Amino acid sequence: MGMSSLDELRGQDGRQIMDDYIVQDEHGNPLDLEDLPGRKLVAGQESEPLLMRVVERASGEVIWRLLKTTALRDRRGRFVGAMTVIEDVTRVKTAELRTRVLAESGRILASSLDYQQTLRNVAEVAVPSLADYCGVDLLGDDGTLERVAAIHRDPAKRELAEALQTIDPWIPTLDTPGGRVALTGTSELFTETSQGDLATMGRSETHLSLIRALGVRSVLIVPMRVPTRTIGLLTLATDALHGGRLGHDDTELAEQLARRAAVAVENSRLHTKLANVAETLQRSLRPSELPGIPGWELASLYRPAQAEHRIDVGGDFYEFVERDGVWFVIVGDVTGRGVAAASMTALLRHGARVASRTEPHPAAILARLDEALRQQPEPSLCTALCLAIHDDHVRLCSAGHPPALLATGDGAVRQVPAPGPMLGAFADASWSEERIDVSPGTTLVLYTDGVTETAGERERFGVERLRELVAANAARGPTELLAVLESTLSAFRSGLERDDVAALALRAR
């Protein structure tokens, strides 16, 4: 306790001694003299071991003490005093806190792909275990630093921390500590800040006044670095109220924390870019509005697969093309997922439009698409069904695609046409067409295998369920029929929708 003799200690009042220190329990709650185990035992209360965090006000040194008190009794068992053993557990507790900070930061950084929320969580891990205040700045594409997270342990100062977060982005320069850290990648530690140090940290009068209002005692600024560059800053500070000071050991821990946070930010940004690319592709691949085909009612159902990370793109598509009064309808499913499947889908949709201008028959259109696929450098496969709508009949041709369901006025449902080989699979493939005469009330349902492969708790939805649903609802009209199909699939499905679902219903007026 900094005293030279036992007599000097005896002459001091316990409360005066404690005034030289900031004394808290392990959770940060303040302690006074009456909370110490020896005092409680003398007062006739239960006395449990007490772990104390002690900060010497003058030096800012943080010490951890474990107090264990035992009652002293005479031969008759009467209480005569209390003996307290004080154990210095600073090294053990400091190592434990540092390990916990890194472990908790690792868990948090892996828990979310929203990097701004992740960095706010990291700031909360650093406070109060490592510092009283933590702020995070990120470098933008325009070279400015912007504070994206700020937190203070003292609820009364959290508004000040939030106000610091609203300061306009700034361009780092070598005139300020934060600017030097951002430009050089070297940490800066101010163990005991002076008014001059604070003045160099302020970027404006408003900013400087907020820093002074926080009552900063020591400041540590470390770079958030990935292998090739610095992407931001992590700023830690202690204040005079809580008394602690940051040192070189804290610098090492803060740099580890900042490196982890930087990697998480980069991964999150990469994921965001990929998600934006995927969403752009999905928007471009989604079918356009249905056209008006004379003599026919149309309805569509299209639901992309539910990807857990939103960057998966499927290959189900349909397209309507008109040539000389004949409408062609093409439904297809490209094998695979992701960007490769998306590019093939775009190629086939465009190819179908081009082929329909020169080829008058479904089989010829499929042959042109097959040729385009086989010219690709990597193997590419696709199933497709092409339908040509004439005045009194339709012509269908299938390339390995699930056959359409044809519902007639008498309630019968059958599958048409017979399937041919997949597109892109064989050099000598050929396809045949099937002509179907249509009368008012005839309904055709075209679909991809995402419908029949929808997984329930024990089995797939299957063709038979689909046939029964079409037979029971064909008289309702295309829109109602597909609405029933969508609700039935949703009720049947167990878990996420793992495949795209596309369906068309066409009914002759």
N, C-alpha and C positions, 0 to 999 in steps of 0.2 A: 504493500500500500504506500510505498515511498516514504516510510518513516524510519528513523534511525535507531529507535529503541522501543522496547515493550512499554516503558513508562510513558513515552510520547503517545503510543497507541491508547494506553489507558486514559490518558488525559483528553482524548477526543470524544466528542459525542458522535454516536453512530450515524445520525442524520447528516451531520456535517461531512462525514467521510463519504457518504453516498452522494452528496451534492456534487462531488468532483467527478461523478461518473453518470453515464446513462445506463440504467439497469433495466433489462427486459427479460421476460421468459423466452423460451425458444420460438414462440409464435409471434413475438414482437409486442406483447402486452407489457405495459410499464409495471415495475415492481417497486415497492417501498420497503422500509425496514421491517414492518410488521408481517410482510410476506415471507421473510426468510425462515427456513425450517426451525432454527434454534429458537427464535422468538415465538413461533407458533407452539412449539413444544412446552416452553416455559409458561405460555398462556393456557396450557391445558388442552390444546387442540391437536388433532392428528397431524403428523409431520411426515410428508413423503419426500423422497429425493427431488431436488430442484435443479434444473439445468438453466443457467443464466447466461445471457449475452450482455457483456459489460463493455462499454465504450468509454475510454478515458477522454474527458472533454478537451483537455489541453493538447494531447498528442493525436487524438483520433484513432488510437490503437484499439482494435477489437479483440476481446478475450472471451473465451467460453469457460465457464466454471460449473462444475457439478458438485452440489452441496448435499452431503448425507449426514443426518443428525441422529444421535443415539441418546436416550435418556440415561442419566447417571442416578443410581439409587443406593441407599445405604443398606446395612444388613437386614433391616426390618422391611425393606422394599419401598421406603419412602423416597419420593422424587427430590433430589437435591441439586440437580443441574442438567445441563445438556452439553454434549461434546459433538462438535461439527468438524467433519473432514472435508476439506476443499481440494478438489482435484482439477488440475488444469487439463482440459480436453480440447484446447484450441486447435491443435493440429488435426486431431481426429475429426472434430466437427467441421472444420474448414474443408477438409478433403471430402467429407460426406456431402456438404452443401454443393461443392463444385461438381461432384459426380452426379448429384441429383439435377443440377441445372442442365448439364449436358444430356443426361438421359431424358429429362422432361422435354428439352428442346428437340431432341431427335424424334420423340413420339409426336409432338405437335407439328413439326415440319413435315412429317409423313402423313398427317391426318387430313390435309386439305389441299386442293389445287387452286384455291383462291389465295394468291400470294399476299394480298393486302391484309386479309383476315389472319393469315398465318403469321405475318410479321407483328401484328397486334398481339397475338398469342405469345410470341417469343418475348416481346417487351414485358408482358405480364410474368413470364418465367424469370426474367432478370430482376424484377422488382417484387419483393424486397431482398431476395436471396443474395444478389450481387450488388445492387445499388438502390438508391432512393428514387431515382428517375432514370427513364430510358426513352430515347427517341431514335427513330429510324428514318433516314433519308435515302431516297433512290434517285439515281441519275436517269433522266429522261432522254429520249432520242435527240432532243434539241440541246443537250449538254447541261441542262439546269438540274439542280438538286431540289427535290421536293420532299417535305416531311410527310410520311404516310402513316406513322404511328407514334404516339407519345403517351406515357403513363407515369404517374407519380404515386408513391405509396401512401401519401397523406391525402385523405379525401378533400381537405380544405385547399389543397394545391392542385387538384386535378383539373380545375377550370383553367389554371395558368398553363398546365401542360397542353390542354386542348387548344388554348389560344396560340401557343407556340406552333401548333400544327397548322394553323390557318395562315401563317406568314407566307407571303408569295414565294414561289420558287426563285432560286438564285443561281447565278453562274459562279462556280468556285474559282477563287484566285489564291495566290500565295500569301496574300495579306492577312488571311484569317486561318485559325487552326483547322477548321473543318475543310476549308479549301485546300490547304496543304496536304491533309490526309487523303482527300479525294484525288489530287493530282499526282502525289508521290507514292501513295500506297503504304505509307509509314505511319504507325500509330503515334498519337501524342497524349502524354499524361501530365496533368496538372494536379499534383498531390495536395497542394494548398493554394487555392486560387487567390490572386490579388485583384484589386480593382482594375489594374492595368490589364491583367489577363482577361477579365470579363469584358473590358472595352474592346479587345481585339476579336472577341467572339461575337459581339453584336454587329449585325449587318445594317441596322437602322436604330433610331432612337426607341421606336416601339419594341423592337426585338431585344435591345439591351435592357430596357426597363422590365421586360418579362423575365429575363435571366436573373436580374438582381432581385426581383420579387420572389423568386424561387429560393433565395438564400443559399446559393451553391457554395459548397466548401471545396470539393475536389471534382475534377472532370477528366474523363477518359474518352477519347475519340479513336475508334478503330475502323479500318476499311473493311467493307464487305467485298471480298475479291473472289472471282473465278479465275481459272488458270491464266487467262490472257488480259484481264482488265479489272478495274475497280467499278462496281456497279452501284455502290451506295456507302453510307456511313452508319455505324452504330455508336450512339453517344450515351454514355453512362455518367451519372453524377450522384454525389452524396450532398446532403445539406447540413447546415450547422445545427439544426434542431435534433437530428438523429446522431450527429457527431462522428460518424465513421469516415475513414479516408480510403481512397483507392490507391493501390500500389502496383508494383511490377508483377506480382503474382496474379493480380486481377487482370492485368493487360493480357497475359497469356490465355487466361480463360475466356476473356471477351473476344479475343481474336479467333479462338476456336468456334465460339458461338456465332460470330459474324461470318466465318467461312461456311458454316453449315447453312445459315440463313441465305447466303448468296447462292449456294447450289440449289436450294429450294426455290428461290425466286426465278432462277434461270429455267429450271424444269417447269415451273408453273407458267412462265411466259411462253416456253416452247409448246406446252400443251394448249395454251390459249390460241396460239397461232394455228396449230393443227386443227383445233376445234372450229376456228373461223373458216379455215379452208374446207373442212368437211361440211359445215353448214352452207357455205356458198355452193359447193357441189350439189348438196341435197336440194337446195332451192332451184338450181339449174336443171336438176333431173326430175323434179316433180312435174307431173303431167299438167299441161295447160288446161284451160276450160274446155269442156266438151262442146263440140260443134253442133250445129243444128242440121240433122240429116232428114230430108223430106221423107215422110212416111214412117219414121221410127221415133220411139221414145228411148232416151239414153240415161244411164246413171253410172257413177263410178265410185269405187272404194279404194283408197290408197293410204296405207299406214306404214311408214318406215319402221324398221326394227328399233327396239329400245336398247341402244348401246349404253353400257354403264359409264363410259367416259366420253360420250358424245362425239367421238372422232371416227366412228365406223360408218361406212357408206355402202349400201347394198346395190344390187343390179337389176331390180325389178322395174319394168317400164311398160308403158303402152303409148301408142301413137295413132292419130287419125290423119289420113291424107286423102285428098279428093283429086280425081283426074277425069276430065270429060264426063262429069256426072256420076262417076262410079266412086264410091267411098271405100278406102282400104283401112282396115283396123288391124294393128299389129300389137300383140302382147308378147313380151319376152322376159327372160330371166338369165342374166349373165352369171356364170359360175364365179365364185370367189366374192370377196368383199374389199372395201377400201378404195384407194385412189385408182388402182388398176381396173377394178370392176366399174368404177364410175366413168373412166375414160372409154372403156368398151361400150358402156351404155350410151354415152354421147355419140360415139362412132356409129352405132347401129341405128339410133333414132335419126341421125342425119342421113345415114345410108338408105334407110327406108324411104325417106322423103325423095331422095334423088332417084332411087330405083323405080319408085311408083310413077315417075314422070315418063319413063321410057318402057317399062315392062307392064303389060296390061293384066297379068295373071299372078295370083298369090305365089305359085310355085316358082315363077321366074324371079319374083322379088326376093324370096328366100334364097334362091341360088346366088343372087348378087351379094346378099349379106354373107353367105357362106364363103364366097370368094374373098370378100374383104377381111374376114376373120383369119382365113388361112394365109393371108399375106402378112400378118403381124409377126414380128420377130419372136415373140413368146407365144406358146400355145394358148389359144383362147377358145372357150366353148360357150355356147348359148343355146337355150331352148327357145323356140318362138312359134307362135300360131298366127297365121295371116288369114284375114277374112275380107272378102270382096263383096260389097252389098250392091245388088242389081235391083231392078224394079220388082220382080216377082220371085227372085231366088237369091241365095248366097252361095259363094264358093269358098271352101275352107281348105287350108293346107297346114300341116303340123310338122315341125322339125323337133321331135323329141319332147314336145310340150304337152302338159296335161290337156286332154281333149276338152272341148267346150261341152256344156250341158245344154241340150235342146229340149225345151218344154213346149209341147203342142197343146191345142185347145182341149183335147180329151184327157189331159192330166198326165199323159205319159212323159217320161224324161229319159233321154238316151244320150250317149256320148258320141260326139263327132269331132273331127274325122279320125281315121286310123293314123297313128303317129309314124313319121318318117325319121331318118337319122338326125342327130343334133347338128347344129351349125358349127363348122370349124373342125369336125371330127374326122371326116374321110374325104380323100381327094376325088373319089368316083361316086359321091353321093348324088342321089336324085330324089325328087319329091313328086307326089301325085296329089291331085285335088279331088275334092268331093263336092258335088252339087246338091244343095238342099232347097227344095221348093218351100216357100213360106207363105202363110196366109195370116190374116189379121189375128192377133193374139199370140202368135208364135214368139217365144222368148228364148234368147241365147244368153248364156252366162259364160264369159271367158274369165280365167283366173290363173294365178301363179301358184306354185306349190306351197307358198307360205300359208295359204288357206287350209289345205288338207293336212299340212305338216304341223299345224298349231298343236302344241303339246298340252295335254291335260294332266291330271294327277297320275293316271295309269297308262294312257294311250294317246295316240294322235287323233285329230278330229276326223280325218279320213274322207274318202270319196262318198261312201254310202250315206253318211250324215249329211253331206252337202247335197246329194241327190234328193234326199227326203225333204230337206229344207226348201230346195227349189220347187219341188212338186207341190209342196204345201202353200207356197207364197207367190208362185208365178202369176196368178190372177190379180195380185195386188198392184202390179206395175213395178218397173225397175227400181225406182227410188225406195219404195217401201221394202221391196225384196232385199236390197243391199243393206238397208237399215236393220232389218231382222238378222241378216248374216253377221253384221258387225257386232250387234249386242250378243248374239249367240256365241261368237268366238270369244268375246271378252269374258263371258260367264264361264266358258269351257276352259280358258287358258289358265295354266298354273305357272306363276312366275312371270319374268319379263318376256316380251315379244321378241323372240330370237331371230326371226326372219321377216323380211318385208312381206306385206300382204297387199295384193293388188287384184281387183276384180272389176269387170264391166258387165252390165246387164243391158241388153238391147231387146226391144219389143216392137214387133210390127204393129202399126196402128190398124 
